[in-house]
Amino acid sequence: MIRSTRSALQADSEDEIRLTPRARAKAERREEILTAASKLMSKHGFRGVRLDDIGQAVGVSGPAMYRHFSSKEDLLMEMLTDISERLHAAAEAVVASESDPAARLEGLIAVHVDFVITEPALISVQYRDLEVLPESARRKVRSLQRQYLDIWTKALQGHNPALDDTSARIRVSGGIGLLNSSPRFPRAPREYLRHLLTAMVRASLTAEAE
């Protein structure tokens, strides 16, 4: 669920506490819509899903959907921008809270492993439908992704100062790419997958070239 992962990705819960009951209910329904949309689009693709289909999945009539999103494109834009912002914010929080290089790197791994395990549908949608976004939104997502990779690269170099930028970026890109391919893996128990993915990405980050 998009909402359930927010806490794991260091979401700002104080804003939610300040919401009125009506505003909170609207925000929760909006999250339900985003979650349903990610699952449907993951399965059928952006063009294979109508706004009415998403509304039916959460019990919202077609006209009522427009109280939350002006269009299917608007919904996709929020979905993909939101996850990039959350991952970036979570990575920054890890860096700010962990001074030990090894712990910092482990924290970044844990953030992304949690994302791919709890929100695999979003990975599929982002991989397939990012190009559907308007150019401005696409640039924003790409910029956040580059900044996220930069955080990982600096953390890896902090852990292993011998790595130059190219070597560090190759390892980071390979490790994150490995994690993002996990929705296509065979189904497995969540905790088994969590431990296995953590070990795999750790190994890719610390691999030595012969």
Residue pairs with C-beta under 8 A, 6 or more apart in sequence:
1 31
1 35
1 118
1 119
2 31
2 34
2 35
2 38
2 79
2 82
2 83
2 119
2 122
3 28
3 31
3 35
4 118
5 86
5 114
5 115
5 118
5 119
6 86
7 13
8 90
8 111
8 114
8 115
8 118
9 86
9 87
9 89
9 90
9 111
9 114
9 115
10 86
10 89
10 90
10 93
11 86
11 89
16 24
16 27
19 27
26 68
29 58
29 60
29 68
30 68
32 58
33 54
33 55
33 58
33 60
33 65
33 68
33 69
33 75
34 75
34 78
34 79
34 82
36 54
36 57
36 58
37 49
37 54
37 75
37 76
37 79
38 79
38 119
38 121
38 122
38 125
39 57
39 121
40 49
40 53
40 54
40 57
41 48
41 49
41 76
41 121
41 124
41 125
41 129
42 120
42 121
42 122
42 124
42 125
42 183
45 128
45 129
46 72
46 76
46 125
46 128
46 129
46 132
49 72
50 72
51 62
51 65
51 69
51 71
51 72
51 75
52 62
52 65
54 65
54 72
54 75
55 61
55 62
55 64
55 65
60 68
69 75
69 78
73 132
73 133
73 134
76 125
76 129
76 132
76 133
77 133
77 134
77 137
79 122
79 125
80 122
80 125
80 126
80 129
80 130
80 133
80 137
80 141
81 137
81 140
81 141
81 144
83 115
83 119
83 122
83 126
84 140
84 141
84 144
84 145
84 148
85 144
87 111
87 112
87 115
87 144
87 148
88 144
88 147
88 148
88 151
90 111
91 108
91 111
91 148
91 151
91 152
92 151
94 104
94 107
94 108
94 111
95 104
95 108
95 151
95 155
97 107
98 104
98 107
101 155
101 158
101 159
102 159
104 155
104 158
104 159
105 155
105 156
105 158
105 159
105 205
106 202
108 151
108 152
108 155
109 175
109 198
109 201
109 202
109 205
110 198
112 176
112 179
112 201
113 179
113 194
113 197
113 198
113 201
114 194
115 122
115 123
116 123
116 179
116 180
116 182
116 183
116 197
117 182
117 190
117 193
117 194
117 197
120 182
120 183
121 183
123 180
123 182
123 183
124 183
126 141
127 180
130 138
130 141
131 138
133 141
149 169
149 172
149 173
149 176
152 172
152 175
152 176
153 165
153 168
153 169
153 172
156 163
156 168
156 171
156 172
156 205
157 163
157 165
157 168
160 168
160 206
163 171
167 209
171 204
171 205
171 206
171 207
172 205
174 204
175 201
175 204
175 205
176 201
178 197
178 200
178 201
178 204
179 197
179 201
182 193
182 197
185 193
188 196
